[in-house]
Amino acid sequence: MKNFTQIIFIFLFVTGQLFSQQEKGIVGSENWLNNWTEFRPNQSDYGEPTKILAGNITENTTLVKSQVYLLLGSVFVTNGATLTIEPGTVIMGDQKTNGSLTITKGAKIEASGLPTDPIVFTSNRTVKRAGDWGGIIMLGNAASNRFGNGSASSFFPDLNPSNYALANYGGENSEDDSGILKYVRIEYAGKRLKNGSYFSGLLLAGIGYSTTLENIMVSYSGGNAFDIWGGRLNMVNLVSFKTNNNDYEFNFGAQCHLTNSLAVRSPYVSNSTGSRCLKVSSYDKKENIDFSKKATSVVAKNITFVNDSQDLETDIKMGLVKAAVYVGDFASLDMNKSVISGFNPAVVLEDKISVNQQNLEKIRFTSMYFNNCNGNIFVENNANNEDLENWYGNSAFFNVYSKSANAETFIDLYNERRPDFRLRINKIIASNEVDPDLRMD
């Protein structure tokens, strides 16, 4: 199979007649990635900015497709205002001033693009690089497990002290509505800050369940792609493409469902110090957390995590490939009907987690397809995973091992010399029967 410089994308696809069978990875009766995604954003010409966005947006404002907007410095939507963005609108983050857009508590964003006319946030540089600009920050009134409420002020070192309240998030309203992000692309965000931290492509802090988050693509982020702090969210059809840090990170008591979503990692792009496709934690520092509040809990279904490696064995030896999934202490993960392909190993549990029934019942892997990984599920810093293999390898969990190449596992969806889509479904995934030699029992 050709590499990702020649093929824009590969993913598991199960046609409608197979839905009742053992579908794993991202699915859809039609190609939901069609039109709105872009896996070569460096080849897109969005023109030059025609209008500047700066300071605070304090009243209802609409951004129109006929203009190209420039985020100059830290832009805040405040005072309960709604920022509406028309389909097809392009907003550029300024590289020199760490351009970013923050939706504060009580404010909303209504960014509802179309499959044929997505909304694009991107870099204003001619030659774009990961981490060119800040990113999008949404702050809501839903709960976290912190003492009191949280703050994102670390992203705004030059913020006037009188405006510190703009960076606050958190409350008790799990149904809080911060608006809509739908058919939206976020490219080359994740700027590094002077304090050594990074913006994320999309940071969701204290966001409530009434917020719509669907069909969002974050590509080439210098920080995390999707970063979720607390809140209660349902996220569908998300794409993270070649981010430097974590693709999906959940922390501080987040209560989330992640469905039908994808991460494509590259060992030649990603940070090799421990970045993951999925990181589920409940805290950074125990002293800042109220353990009487809900711990982080994530339900992930029909997820595909794939590593784009030219030579997996060599890349592992060079330390370029890490685990796809990391689960921290005092956190829960229920992962179902998903694919993890080409990692070292597939899953790592924090070494603070004791391997016992009580803990493992909070960390579930069922109907999984572990493909071409250098090991499956381990406790951090412990090479002996016999107990975990016995637990997750029980036939009741329907987990499967495989050592198939990507060409045999995924579909070649798009070829630069052929604009038509070609479907090549792996027989193990498409079939109702699973090779008994591959089952983890």
Solvent accessible surface area in square Angstrom, and as a share of the most:
residue,aa,sasa,rsa
1,M,92,0.41
2,K,76,0.32
3,N,52,0.26
4,F,21,0.09
5,T,99,0.58
6,Q,65,0.29
7,I,4,0.02
8,I,34,0.18
9,F,4,0.02
10,I,3,0.02
11,F,0,0.00
12,L,4,0.02
13,F,13,0.05
14,V,2,0.01
15,T,29,0.17
16,G,39,0.38
17,Q,140,0.62
18,L,25,0.13
19,F,80,0.33
20,S,108,0.70
21,Q,50,0.22
22,Q,42,0.19
23,E,20,0.09
24,K,5,0.02
25,G,0,0.00
26,I,0,0.00
27,V,24,0.14
28,G,15,0.14
29,S,81,0.52
30,E,137,0.62
31,N,31,0.16
32,W,35,0.12
33,L,6,0.03
34,N,58,0.30
35,N,94,0.48
36,W,1,0.00
37,T,21,0.12
38,E,44,0.20
39,F,14,0.06
40,R,47,0.17
41,P,1,0.01
42,N,105,0.54
43,Q,132,0.59
44,S,30,0.19
45,D,134,0.70
46,Y,36,0.14
47,G,39,0.38
48,E,138,0.62
49,P,43,0.27
50,T,88,0.51
51,K,105,0.45
52,I,108,0.55
53,L,20,0.10
54,A,57,0.44
55,G,39,0.38
56,N,71,0.36
57,I,18,0.09
58,T,68,0.39
59,E,127,0.57
60,N,117,0.60
61,T,42,0.24
62,T,73,0.43
63,L,3,0.02
64,V,47,0.27
65,K,107,0.46
66,S,96,0.62
67,Q,49,0.22
68,V,24,0.14
69,Y,9,0.04
70,L,21,0.10
71,L,0,0.00
72,L,66,0.33
73,G,16,0.15
74,S,42,0.27
75,V,1,0.00
76,F,6,0.03
77,V,0,0.00
78,T,8,0.05
79,N,125,0.64
80,G,48,0.46
81,A,4,0.03
82,T,31,0.18
83,L,0,0.00
84,T,50,0.29
85,I,3,0.02
86,E,65,0.29
87,P,44,0.28
88,G,14,0.14
89,T,0,0.00
90,V,18,0.10
91,I,1,0.00
92,M,8,0.03
93,G,0,0.00
94,D,13,0.07
95,Q,50,0.22
96,K,183,0.78
97,T,61,0.36
98,N,43,0.22
99,G,0,0.00
100,S,0,0.00
101,L,1,0.01
102,T,1,0.00
103,I,0,0.00
104,T,7,0.04
105,K,67,0.28
106,G,51,0.49
107,A,2,0.02
108,K,65,0.28
109,I,0,0.00
110,E,48,0.21
111,A,0,0.00
112,S,47,0.31
113,G,3,0.03
114,L,91,0.45
115,P,52,0.33
116,T,104,0.60
117,D,34,0.18
118,P,17,0.11
119,I,0,0.00
120,V,6,0.04
121,F,1,0.00
122,T,0,0.00
123,S,0,0.00
124,N,50,0.26
125,R,95,0.35
126,T,134,0.78
127,V,88,0.51
128,K,27,0.12
129,R,136,0.50
130,A,36,0.28
131,G,16,0.15
132,D,4,0.02
133,W,0,0.00
134,G,0,0.00
135,G,0,0.00
136,I,0,0.00
137,I,2,0.01
138,M,0,0.00
139,L,1,0.01
140,G,0,0.00
141,N,38,0.20
142,A,1,0.00
143,A,43,0.33
144,S,12,0.08
145,N,1,0.00
146,R,46,0.17
147,F,124,0.52
148,G,55,0.53
149,N,93,0.48
150,G,5,0.05
151,S,50,0.33
152,A,0,0.00
153,S,40,0.26
154,S,61,0.39
155,F,15,0.06
156,F,7,0.03
157,P,90,0.56
158,D,140,0.73
159,L,22,0.11
160,N,85,0.43
161,P,94,0.59
162,S,92,0.59
163,N,49,0.25
164,Y,111,0.42
165,A,73,0.57
166,L,33,0.17
167,A,0,0.00
168,N,58,0.30
169,Y,0,0.00
170,G,1,0.01
171,G,19,0.18
172,E,150,0.67
173,N,72,0.37
174,S,45,0.29
175,E,87,0.39
176,D,18,0.09
177,D,56,0.29
178,S,2,0.02
179,G,1,0.01
180,I,49,0.25
181,L,0,0.00
182,K,63,0.27
183,Y,37,0.14
184,V,0,0.00
185,R,18,0.07
186,I,0,0.00
187,E,0,0.00
188,Y,8,0.03
189,A,1,0.01
190,G,0,0.00
191,K,33,0.14
192,R,147,0.54
193,L,8,0.04
194,K,204,0.86
195,N,96,0.49
196,G,33,0.32
197,S,47,0.30
198,Y,75,0.28
199,F,3,0.01
200,S,4,0.03
201,G,0,0.00
202,L,1,0.00
203,L,1,0.00
204,L,0,0.00
205,A,0,0.00
206,G,0,0.00
207,I,0,0.00
208,G,0,0.00
209,Y,92,0.35
210,S,53,0.34
211,T,7,0.04
212,T,42,0.24
213,L,2,0.01
214,E,53,0.24
215,N,6,0.03
216,I,1,0.00
217,M,1,0.00
218,V,1,0.00
219,S,1,0.01
220,Y,49,0.19
221,S,0,0.00
222,G,4,0.04
223,G,0,0.00
224,N,20,0.10
225,A,0,0.00
226,F,0,0.00
227,D,8,0.04
228,I,0,0.00
229,W,35,0.12
230,G,0,0.00
231,G,3,0.03
232,R,93,0.34
233,L,2,0.01
234,N,59,0.30
235,M,1,0.00
236,V,39,0.23
237,N,22,0.11
238,L,1,0.01
239,V,0,0.00
240,S,0,0.00
241,F,5,0.02
242,K,22,0.09
243,T,0,0.00
244,N,40,0.21
245,N,23,0.12
246,N,15,0.08
247,D,0,0.00
248,Y,0,0.00
249,E,22,0.10
250,F,0,0.00
251,N,4,0.02
252,F,8,0.03
253,G,5,0.05
254,A,0,0.00
255,Q,44,0.20
256,C,3,0.02
257,H,92,0.41
258,L,0,0.00
259,T,44,0.26
260,N,17,0.09
261,S,0,0.00
262,L,0,0.00
263,A,0,0.00
264,V,0,0.00
265,R,12,0.04
266,S,4,0.02
267,P,7,0.04
268,Y,112,0.43
269,V,53,0.31
270,S,16,0.10
271,N,58,0.30
272,S,43,0.28
273,T,122,0.71
274,G,25,0.24
275,S,11,0.07
276,R,34,0.12
277,C,0,0.00
278,L,0,0.00
279,K,59,0.25
280,V,0,0.00
281,S,9,0.06
282,S,1,0.00
283,Y,24,0.09
284,D,103,0.54
285,K,121,0.51
286,K,100,0.42
287,E,123,0.55
288,N,65,0.34
289,I,5,0.02
290,D,28,0.15
291,F,85,0.35
292,S,102,0.66
293,K,70,0.30
294,K,147,0.62
295,A,25,0.20
296,T,0,0.00
297,S,39,0.25
298,V,1,0.01
299,V,51,0.29
300,A,0,0.00
301,K,86,0.36
302,N,10,0.05
303,I,0,0.00
304,T,0,0.00
305,F,0,0.00
306,V,0,0.00
307,N,8,0.04
308,D,12,0.06
309,S,27,0.17
310,Q,111,0.49
311,D,73,0.38
312,L,33,0.16
313,E,115,0.52
314,T,58,0.34
315,D,6,0.03
316,I,31,0.16
317,K,158,0.67
318,M,129,0.58
319,G,28,0.27
320,L,48,0.24
321,V,5,0.03
322,K,69,0.29
323,A,3,0.02
324,A,0,0.00
325,V,0,0.00
326,Y,24,0.09
327,V,0,0.00
328,G,2,0.02
329,D,32,0.16
330,F,67,0.28
331,A,2,0.02
332,S,28,0.18
333,L,2,0.01
334,D,47,0.25
335,M,0,0.00
336,N,36,0.18
337,K,52,0.22
338,S,0,0.00
339,V,0,0.00
340,I,0,0.00
341,S,1,0.01
342,G,6,0.05
343,F,5,0.02
344,N,37,0.19
345,P,19,0.12
346,A,0,0.00
347,V,0,0.00
348,V,16,0.09
349,L,0,0.00
350,E,28,0.13
351,D,73,0.38
352,K,113,0.48
353,I,13,0.07
354,S,65,0.42
355,V,58,0.33
356,N,66,0.34
357,Q,113,0.50
358,Q,141,0.63
359,N,30,0.15
360,L,5,0.03
361,E,93,0.42
362,K,83,0.35
363,I,3,0.01
364,R,100,0.36
365,F,0,0.00
366,T,18,0.11
367,S,15,0.10
368,M,0,0.00
369,Y,1,0.00
370,F,2,0.01
371,N,0,0.00
372,N,47,0.24
373,C,8,0.04
374,N,80,0.41
375,G,24,0.23
376,N,17,0.09
377,I,0,0.00
378,F,40,0.17
379,V,17,0.10
380,E,47,0.21
381,N,137,0.70
382,N,74,0.38
383,A,99,0.77
384,N,106,0.54
385,N,23,0.12
386,E,108,0.48
387,D,95,0.49
388,L,3,0.01
389,E,45,0.20
390,N,100,0.51
391,W,70,0.24
392,Y,1,0.00
393,G,8,0.07
394,N,80,0.41
395,S,55,0.35
396,A,72,0.55
397,F,34,0.14
398,F,102,0.42
399,N,2,0.01
400,V,2,0.01
401,Y,67,0.25
402,S,5,0.03
403,K,149,0.63
404,S,15,0.10
405,A,54,0.42
406,N,41,0.21
407,A,26,0.21
408,E,107,0.48
409,T,0,0.00
410,F,0,0.00
411,I,2,0.01
412,D,7,0.03
413,L,6,0.03
414,Y,65,0.25
415,N,13,0.07
416,E,92,0.41
417,R,180,0.66
418,R,105,0.38
419,P,107,0.67
420,D,65,0.34
421,F,80,0.33
422,R,54,0.20
423,L,94,0.47
424,R,101,0.37
425,I,59,0.30
426,N,14,0.07
427,K,160,0.68
428,I,27,0.14
429,I,5,0.03
430,A,18,0.14
431,S,44,0.28
432,N,91,0.46
433,E,130,0.58
434,V,17,0.10
435,D,62,0.32
436,P,108,0.68
437,D,129,0.67
438,L,34,0.17
439,R,61,0.22
440,M,10,0.04
441,D,119,0.62
